[in-house]
Amino acid sequence: MKTEKLPITLTEEGVFYKEIIGTEEYNKTTKCTYFLMVLFSEGSGTHYIDAAEYPIKGNQLHFLFPGQHHHWITGPETNAQKIVVGKKVFETFSSLSEIYFIRHNLHPVFKLSTALFEVIFNEMKNIQRDLLAQESDGKWNEIVRLRIDILVSLIKKEAGDYLKENLLGTSNVIIDSFWDLVNVNFAAHKRVTWYAERLHVTSNYLNILCRKHLHITASNVIYQRIIQEAKGLLKFSDKSIKQIAFHLGFESLSAFSTFFKNITGFSPSDYKGHSS
C-alpha cells in the first residue's frame, strides 16, 4: 500500500492524511476517485455533495464515495482531519453493505455524539502517527490498514443504526420485511422471486419499492449481503474458499469466484491474500 503526504494523484492502493485549519476552498466539483472521510472538530462553511448543500459544523463526520462530485468552502474557525483512502484499500475491508446504503440513500453527514466523536478523532490521530512511521518502515503498512478498518467498522455501525432507526423503520413496511428476510436467507435464496412470494408482492413491485426507497434493485440488496458475508469469512475464518462457496449456497467454486469478482473486482483468493 503506497502512502503519500500530499499526492497529486492518489493511487487505488494509496492512503493519506491532512489536517484542515481555517479557510479552504477545495477544487470545485471535483469528482472523487477515492473514499473520503472528514471529521470536523469545529467548523463553518458549506460542503457541496452532488446536488446538495451541507452546512459544516463541529462534531460532524462527512464521507464520499468514488464517482461523487463535491467541493467545499470552509470558514476561518474550521478544524478538521481528512483521510483519503484508495478504492482498492477500502474494498479489502469486510462488512461494507451498510456503508453502501449511505452512498445511495442516506445523509452523507453525521452529527456524532461526544463519545463517538472522541473515538473517531483518536483513531484518525493514530492513523496520522502510523503513516509517519510507515515512511521509514513498511512493516507499518498492515497497522495502517487495521486502523482504517476500525474506522470503517465504526462508520458501518453508525450507518446501520441510522438505517434501521430512520429509514427502514419509517419508509415502507415491505422494505423493512425484505431487509429482515435477506439477512436470514441470503445464502439459501438469491432470487428476488422467492422474497417477493413471501412478501405477497410481485418481483416487479418489490424492485420498484427498492429503487424508490433504497435507490438500488432488490437483487443488489441480496448481492451486497452475500458479499458482506463472503468478505467476513474470507478475512476472519479458517474455511477454504471452496468451503465458503458452498456455505454461501453456490453450486461450484467457479460460480462463487465469478460472482465475487464481478462485484468487488477481486478474486476470492486475491481478496483473502490481501487481507492476510
VEXDREN-2710 file (C-alpha; in Angstrom, 1 decimal):
% VEXDREN-2710
k/r/px/py/pz
1/MET/0.0/0.0/0.0
2/LYS/1.6/3.2/-1.1
3/THR/1.3/6.3/1.1
4/GLU/2.0/9.9/0.3
5/LYS/1.5/13.0/2.4
6/LEU/0.0/15.2/-0.3
7/PRO/-0.3/13.2/-3.5
8/ILE/-1.2/14.9/-6.8
9/THR/-3.0/11.7/-7.9
10/LEU/-3.9/9.1/-5.3
11/THR/-3.4/5.6/-6.4
12/GLU/-6.1/2.9/-5.8
13/GLU/-3.8/1.5/-3.1
14/GLY/-2.8/4.8/-1.5
15/VAL/-3.8/6.5/1.8
16/PHE/-3.1/9.9/3.0
17/TYR/-4.0/12.2/5.9
18/LYS/-4.3/16.0/6.0
19/GLU/-5.4/18.5/8.7
20/ILE/-7.6/21.3/7.6
21/ILE/-7.3/24.5/9.6
22/GLY/-9.1/27.7/8.7
23/THR/-10.4/28.8/5.3
24/GLU/-10.0/26.4/2.5
25/GLU/-11.7/26.3/-0.9
26/TYR/-11.4/22.8/-2.3
27/ASN/-11.5/22.2/-6.0
28/LYS/-14.9/23.0/-7.4
29/THR/-17.0/20.0/-8.4
30/THR/-14.1/17.5/-8.0
31/LYS/-15.2/14.0/-8.9
32/CYS/-13.9/11.6/-6.3
33/THR/-11.9/8.5/-7.5
34/TYR/-11.4/7.5/-3.8
35/PHE/-13.2/7.2/-0.5
36/LEU/-13.0/10.3/1.7
37/MET/-13.6/10.7/5.4
38/VAL/-13.5/14.2/7.0
39/LEU/-14.0/14.7/10.8
40/PHE/-14.8/18.3/11.7
41/SER/-13.9/19.3/15.3
42/GLU/-15.1/22.8/14.7
43/GLY/-16.3/24.4/11.5
44/SER/-18.4/26.6/9.4
45/GLY/-19.0/27.0/5.7
46/THR/-20.6/24.6/3.2
47/HIS/-19.8/21.2/1.8
48/TYR/-21.4/20.7/-1.6
49/ILE/-22.0/17.0/-2.4
50/ASP/-23.5/16.2/-5.7
51/ALA/-26.6/18.4/-6.0
52/ALA/-27.0/19.1/-2.2
53/GLU/-25.5/21.6/0.2
54/TYR/-24.5/20.6/3.8
55/PRO/-23.6/23.2/6.4
56/ILE/-20.3/22.4/8.1
57/LYS/-20.4/22.2/11.9
58/GLY/-18.5/20.8/14.8
59/ASN/-18.6/17.1/15.7
60/GLN/-19.6/16.1/12.2
61/LEU/-18.3/13.2/10.1
62/HIS/-18.5/13.6/6.3
63/PHE/-17.7/10.9/3.7
64/LEU/-17.9/10.4/0.0
65/PHE/-17.7/7.5/-2.5
66/PRO/-15.9/7.2/-5.9
67/GLY/-17.9/8.9/-8.6
68/GLN/-19.5/11.6/-6.4
69/HIS/-18.8/15.3/-7.1
70/HIS/-18.0/17.6/-4.3
71/HIS/-16.3/20.8/-3.2
72/TRP/-16.3/22.9/0.0
73/ILE/-15.7/26.3/1.3
74/THR/-14.7/26.3/5.0
75/GLY/-14.9/29.1/7.5
76/PRO/-11.9/30.6/9.4
77/GLU/-12.6/28.6/12.6
78/THR/-12.6/25.3/10.9
79/ASN/-10.5/22.5/12.3
80/ALA/-10.8/19.0/10.7
81/GLN/-9.0/15.8/9.9
82/LYS/-9.2/14.4/6.4
83/ILE/-8.3/10.8/5.4
84/VAL/-8.4/9.8/1.8
85/VAL/-8.4/6.0/1.0
86/GLY/-7.7/4.5/-2.4
87/LYS/-10.6/2.3/-3.7
88/LYS/-8.7/-1.0/-3.6
89/VAL/-7.6/-0.4/0.0
90/PHE/-11.2/0.4/1.1
91/GLU/-12.6/-2.6/-0.8
92/THR/-10.4/-5.0/1.1
93/PHE/-12.5/-4.4/4.3
94/SER/-15.4/-6.6/5.3
95/SER/-19.0/-5.7/6.1
96/LEU/-19.5/-2.8/3.8
97/SER/-23.1/-3.3/2.8
98/GLU/-24.5/-0.8/5.3
99/ILE/-21.9/1.7/4.1
100/TYR/-23.0/1.3/0.5
101/PHE/-26.6/2.2/1.6
102/ILE/-25.3/5.6/2.6
103/ARG/-24.0/6.2/-0.9
104/HIS/-27.4/5.6/-2.3
105/ASN/-29.8/6.8/0.4
106/LEU/-28.6/8.4/3.5
107/HIS/-27.3/11.7/4.6
108/PRO/-23.5/11.8/3.9
109/VAL/-23.0/13.9/7.0
110/PHE/-23.4/12.5/10.5
111/LYS/-23.7/14.5/13.7
112/LEU/-21.7/12.4/16.2
113/SER/-22.2/12.1/19.9
114/THR/-19.4/13.4/22.0
115/ALA/-18.3/9.8/22.9
116/LEU/-18.2/8.6/19.4
117/PHE/-16.5/11.7/18.1
118/GLU/-13.7/11.2/20.6
119/VAL/-13.2/7.6/19.5
120/ILE/-13.1/8.5/15.8
121/PHE/-10.9/11.5/16.5
122/ASN/-8.3/9.4/18.3
123/GLU/-8.4/6.8/15.6
124/MET/-7.6/9.4/12.9
125/LYS/-4.8/10.8/15.0
126/ASN/-3.4/7.2/15.3
127/ILE/-3.5/6.9/11.5
128/GLN/-1.6/10.2/11.2
129/ARG/1.1/8.9/13.5
130/ASP/1.3/5.5/11.8
131/LEU/1.5/6.9/8.4
132/LEU/4.6/8.9/9.5
133/ALA/6.1/5.7/10.9
134/GLN/5.3/3.8/7.7
135/GLU/7.5/6.2/5.7
136/SER/10.6/4.7/7.3
137/ASP/9.3/1.2/8.0
138/GLY/7.0/-0.5/5.5
139/LYS/6.0/-3.0/8.2
140/TRP/3.6/-0.3/9.5
141/ASN/1.6/-0.9/6.3
142/GLU/-0.6/-3.5/7.9
143/ILE/-1.1/-1.4/11.0
144/VAL/-2.4/1.5/8.9
145/ARG/-4.9/-0.9/7.2
146/LEU/-6.1/-2.1/10.5
147/ARG/-6.6/1.4/11.8
148/ILE/-8.7/2.3/8.8
149/ASP/-10.6/-1.0/9.2
150/ILE/-11.6/0.2/12.7
151/LEU/-12.8/3.5/11.2
152/VAL/-14.9/1.6/8.6
153/SER/-16.4/-0.6/11.4
154/LEU/-17.3/2.5/13.5
155/ILE/-18.9/4.2/10.5
156/LYS/-20.7/0.9/9.5
157/LYS/-22.3/0.6/12.9
158/GLU/-23.4/4.2/12.8
159/ALA/-24.8/3.8/9.3
160/GLY/-26.5/0.5/10.2
161/ASP/-28.2/2.1/13.3
162/TYR/-29.3/5.0/11.2
163/LEU/-30.7/2.8/8.5
164/LYS/-32.8/0.8/10.9
165/GLU/-34.0/3.7/13.0
166/ASN/-34.5/6.4/10.4
167/LEU/-35.1/4.7/7.1
168/LEU/-36.3/1.1/7.3
169/GLY/-38.5/1.7/10.3
170/THR/-40.5/4.5/8.8
171/SER/-40.2/4.3/5.0
172/ASN/-42.0/1.2/4.0
173/VAL/-43.1/-2.0/5.8
174/ILE/-42.4/-4.2/2.8
175/ILE/-38.8/-2.9/2.5
176/ASP/-38.4/-3.4/6.3
177/SER/-39.5/-7.0/6.0
178/PHE/-37.4/-7.6/2.9
179/TRP/-34.3/-6.4/4.7
180/ASP/-35.0/-8.8/7.6
181/LEU/-35.7/-11.8/5.2
182/VAL/-32.5/-11.1/3.3
183/ASN/-30.4/-11.1/6.4
184/VAL/-31.7/-14.5/7.4
185/ASN/-32.0/-16.2/4.0
186/PHE/-29.4/-14.7/1.7
187/ALA/-27.2/-17.9/1.5
188/ALA/-30.1/-20.2/0.6
189/HIS/-32.2/-17.9/-1.6
190/LYS/-30.7/-15.5/-4.1
191/ARG/-33.6/-14.9/-6.4
192/VAL/-35.9/-11.9/-5.9
193/THR/-39.0/-14.1/-6.7
194/TRP/-38.5/-16.1/-3.6
195/TYR/-38.6/-13.0/-1.4
196/ALA/-41.5/-11.4/-3.4
197/GLU/-43.6/-14.5/-2.9
198/ARG/-43.2/-14.4/0.9
199/LEU/-43.9/-10.7/1.0
200/HIS/-47.1/-11.3/-1.1
201/VAL/-46.0/-8.9/-3.9
202/THR/-44.7/-9.3/-7.4
203/SER/-41.0/-9.2/-8.1
204/ASN/-41.5/-6.1/-10.2
205/TYR/-43.3/-4.2/-7.4
206/LEU/-40.5/-5.2/-4.9
207/ASN/-38.0/-3.8/-7.3
208/ILE/-40.0/-0.6/-7.7
209/LEU/-40.0/-0.2/-3.9
210/CYS/-36.3/-0.9/-3.6
211/ARG/-35.5/1.7/-6.3
212/LYS/-37.8/4.2/-4.6
213/HIS/-36.6/3.8/-1.0
214/LEU/-33.0/2.4/-1.4
215/HIS/-32.1/3.5/-5.0
216/ILE/-30.8/0.1/-5.8
217/THR/-32.5/-3.1/-7.2
218/ALA/-33.8/-5.9/-5.0
219/SER/-31.2/-8.1/-6.5
220/ASN/-28.4/-5.7/-5.4
221/VAL/-29.7/-5.8/-1.8
222/ILE/-29.3/-9.6/-1.8
223/TYR/-25.9/-9.5/-3.6
224/GLN/-24.5/-6.9/-1.2
225/ARG/-25.5/-9.0/1.8
226/ILE/-23.8/-12.1/0.3
227/ILE/-20.6/-10.1/-0.4
228/GLN/-20.6/-8.7/3.1
229/GLU/-20.7/-12.3/4.5
230/ALA/-18.2/-13.6/2.0
231/LYS/-15.7/-10.9/2.9
232/GLY/-16.0/-11.6/6.6
233/LEU/-15.5/-15.3/6.0
234/LEU/-12.5/-14.8/3.7
235/LYS/-10.9/-12.4/6.1
236/PHE/-11.6/-14.0/9.5
237/SER/-12.5/-17.7/9.2
238/ASP/-10.3/-20.7/8.6
239/LYS/-12.6/-22.0/5.9
240/SER/-11.2/-22.7/2.5
241/ILE/-12.6/-20.7/-0.4
242/LYS/-14.4/-23.8/-1.7
243/GLN/-16.0/-24.3/1.8
244/ILE/-17.1/-20.7/1.8
245/ALA/-18.6/-21.0/-1.7
246/PHE/-20.7/-23.9/-0.6
247/HIS/-21.5/-22.3/2.8
248/LEU/-23.0/-19.4/0.8
249/GLY/-25.1/-21.6/-1.3
250/PHE/-23.1/-21.6/-4.6
251/GLU/-23.1/-24.7/-6.7
252/SER/-19.4/-24.5/-7.5
253/LEU/-16.2/-22.7/-6.6
254/SER/-16.1/-21.1/-10.1
255/ALA/-19.6/-19.7/-9.7
256/PHE/-18.7/-18.1/-6.4
257/SER/-15.4/-16.8/-7.8
258/THR/-17.1/-15.2/-10.8
259/PHE/-19.8/-13.7/-8.6
260/PHE/-17.3/-12.2/-6.1
261/LYS/-15.0/-10.8/-8.8
262/ASN/-17.8/-9.2/-10.8
263/ILE/-18.9/-7.2/-7.7
264/THR/-15.7/-6.5/-5.9
265/GLY/-13.1/-6.5/-8.6
266/PHE/-11.1/-9.1/-6.7
267/SER/-11.0/-12.8/-7.0
268/PRO/-11.7/-14.5/-3.6
269/SER/-8.0/-15.7/-3.4
270/ASP/-6.7/-12.2/-4.1
271/TYR/-9.0/-10.7/-1.5
272/LYS/-8.1/-13.4/1.1
273/GLY/-4.4/-12.8/0.4
274/HIS/-4.7/-9.0/0.5
275/SER/-6.5/-9.3/3.8
276/SER/-4.0/-11.7/5.4
END
